[in-house]
Amino acid sequence: MNTEEAYLRCEAITRRNAANFYYGIRLLSPERRRAMCAVYAFARRVDDIGDGSLAPPRKLELLDEQAAALHARARVSSANEDDPMVVALADAYDRFDVPADAMPELIEGVRMDVEGVSYETFGELVLYCRRVAGAIGRSCFAIFALRDPDAAKRADAYRLADDLGVAFQLTNILRDIREDAHAGRVYLPSEDLRRFGLIAGGEEREAAATLARLTAAGGPNGRNGYAAEVGQLAALVRFQAARAREWFDRGVALASLLDRRSAGCLLAMAGIYSRLLDRIESEPDRALRERVSLPVHEKALVAARGMLGARV
C-alpha cells in the first residue's frame, strides 16, 4: 500500500460519506485536503465501530485495535502496512503537527457510546462532545494554515477549534434525536429532561423509551396523542439549539487566524452546520419527525459564500 494510493482511498471515503464536511475540505490545497481526508476516514471507521451491529464486547476490542494502531503510527510506513487509513494518517501526522491526544480521545468518546454512558448534566455532555468532535476540531486546526504562525496564539486557537467541534456535535445530537432514541441512545442531559417535564426523578433509564414514543409518527394533534409532551420536547430542542449557537459564536472566531483557503474551509463547514441548526431551531417539531438536512445546492452555496467570506 503506497502513500498515494492510501490517500486516494481516504479521499474516496470522505467524498462518499462526509455529506457536510467535504464541501469545505475541497477548498483546501491538495496536501492539506489529503491530510484532512485521512483524519476523516479514520474517524469514520471509529464511529462506524460504535454505531455497528456487533456486540459491545467485540466493539470494545475493535476500538482497542484502533488505539493500538495509533500508538504504533510512528513505526508505520507504506512498506510495512496494508491498511490505507493507517498509512495515510501516519503520513499526515508526519507532515502536520496533529495533537497526539486527539484521535485517542475520539476513541474514548466512542467507547462511551458503546458502554451506554448517559449524561446527567450539560457539563458531562460537553466532555463527550469534546472527545468525539472537539478532537476532530483540534486535528483540523493542526492541518489548517495560519495567517500568522506565531506560536503564542496556538493555545487559544486550539480552544476555539475545540469549541467549534462541540457546536458541531451538539447540532448532530439534535439532528439525530429521533434516530438515537429509537436505538436506545439519549444524549440530552437528564437534568434538562426533568426541567422540561419529560422525565421524573429516577426515570433516567426510561428516557430513551420516552423520546422514542414522542418521536414516533402520529396524527396532526400530536404524536399518538401526546401533544403536550411533544411540545415540551420541542421546547427542549430549541433550548439546546440556543446553547449550540453560543458554541458556534465562539468557535467561528478561529477563521480570523487562518489563511484564506483554510478559513474558507472552516467557514463553509461551520456555515452548513449553522444553517442546519437554524432549521432545527425554527422547526423543532420537524426535527422530532425526521432527520433534518440541507439540499445539495444549498450546501454548495454556503461553501461558496464561505470562501468569499474568507477573502475579507
Secondary structure as UniProt FT lines:
FT   HELIX           3..17
FT   TURN            19..21
FT   HELIX           22..25
FT   TURN            26..27
FT   HELIX           30..51
FT   HELIX           56..71
FT   HELIX           73..75
FT   TURN            78..80
FT   HELIX           84..95
FT   TURN            100..101
FT   HELIX           102..114
FT   TURN            115..116
FT   HELIX           122..129
FT   HELIX           130..134
FT   HELIX           135..143
FT   HELIX           151..153
FT   HELIX           154..175
FT   HELIX           177..182
FT   TURN            183..184
FT   HELIX           190..195
FT   TURN            196..197
FT   TURN            201..202
FT   HELIX           204..206
FT   HELIX           207..215
FT   TURN            220..221
FT   HELIX           223..225
FT   HELIX           227..251
FT   HELIX           252..257
FT   HELIX           260..282
FT   HELIX           284..289
FT   HELIX           296..309
FT   TURN            310..311
//
